[in-house]
Amino acid sequence: MKTARELEKMFDITPDEIAKIDSDALKGKLQGRAIKTVTGPGRPPIYDEPMRQVTFKEPDHRLKAIDRRAEQLGLRRSDYLRQLVENDLECSGMT
């Protein structure tokens, strides 16, 4: 682990400059410039076609059960629900 002094030397920055950057950041002012912009989804798409959001409401007790079951399977809630729909559509011959 490097000491504060080693890091200051490595990054050519003084404690006063660090304090100024911190103070500005707390006020919402970020120094420097963006070198890369992140666009698009955070993970690769799962399908080759555009996805549309589906929203519906469930009672609290059922949502808790859904979350417990998804956790048991090691899935996120959305992946668990997506899998249920895919399985049902496949079983009914609609896919």
C-alpha positions in Angstrom: 0.0 0.0 0.0 1.3 3.4 -0.9 1.6 6.3 1.5 -0.2 9.6 0.9 3.2 11.2 0.0 4.0 8.5 -2.5 0.6 9.0 -4.2 1.0 12.7 -4.3 4.3 12.3 -6.0 3.0 9.6 -8.3 0.1 11.8 -9.5 2.0 15.1 -9.2 -0.6 16.6 -6.9 -0.3 18.5 -3.6 -2.5 18.1 -0.5 -3.9 21.6 -1.2 -4.9 20.6 -4.7 -6.6 17.5 -3.4 -8.5 19.6 -0.8 -9.6 22.0 -3.6 -10.8 19.1 -5.9 -12.7 17.6 -2.9 -14.3 21.0 -2.0 -15.4 21.5 -5.6 -16.8 18.0 -5.9 -18.9 18.4 -2.8 -20.4 21.5 -4.5 -21.1 19.5 -7.7 -18.3 21.0 -9.7 -16.1 18.4 -11.3 -12.6 19.2 -12.5 -10.9 18.0 -15.6 -12.7 16.8 -18.8 -14.5 13.7 -19.8 -12.3 11.4 -21.8 -14.9 8.7 -22.6 -18.7 8.8 -22.7 -20.7 5.7 -21.7 -23.8 5.1 -23.8 -26.2 2.3 -24.3 -27.1 -0.5 -21.9 -24.9 -1.5 -19.0 -24.7 -5.1 -20.3 -24.9 -6.6 -23.7 -28.4 -7.0 -25.2 -30.0 -10.4 -24.7 -32.0 -10.3 -27.9 -31.2 -9.2 -31.5 -34.3 -7.0 -31.6 -35.3 -3.9 -29.6 -36.7 -4.5 -26.1 -39.8 -2.8 -24.7 -40.6 -2.4 -21.0 -43.5 -4.3 -19.5 -44.9 -3.1 -16.2 -47.6 -4.5 -13.9 -48.5 -4.4 -10.3 -48.5 -7.2 -7.7 -49.5 -7.3 -4.1 -46.6 -6.8 -1.7 -46.8 -10.4 -0.3 -46.6 -11.8 -3.9 -43.7 -9.5 -4.8 -41.8 -10.7 -1.7 -42.4 -14.3 -2.8 -41.2 -13.5 -6.3 -38.0 -12.0 -5.0 -37.4 -15.0 -2.6 -37.9 -17.4 -5.5 -35.6 -15.4 -7.8 -33.0 -15.3 -5.1 -33.3 -19.1 -4.6 -32.6 -19.6 -8.3 -29.8 -17.0 -8.4 -31.7 -14.7 -10.7 -32.7 -11.1 -10.6 -36.4 -10.4 -10.4 -36.6 -9.3 -14.1 -34.7 -12.4 -15.3 -37.0 -14.7 -13.2 -40.2 -13.2 -14.6 -38.8 -13.1 -18.1 -38.0 -16.8 -17.8 -41.5 -17.6 -16.6 -43.0 -15.9 -19.6 -40.6 -17.5 -22.0 -41.3 -21.0 -20.5 -45.1 -20.5 -20.7 -45.0 -19.2 -24.3 -42.8 -22.1 -25.3 -45.1 -24.7 -23.6 -48.1 -23.2 -25.4 -46.3 -23.3 -28.8 -46.5 -19.6 -29.2 -42.8 -18.9 -29.7 
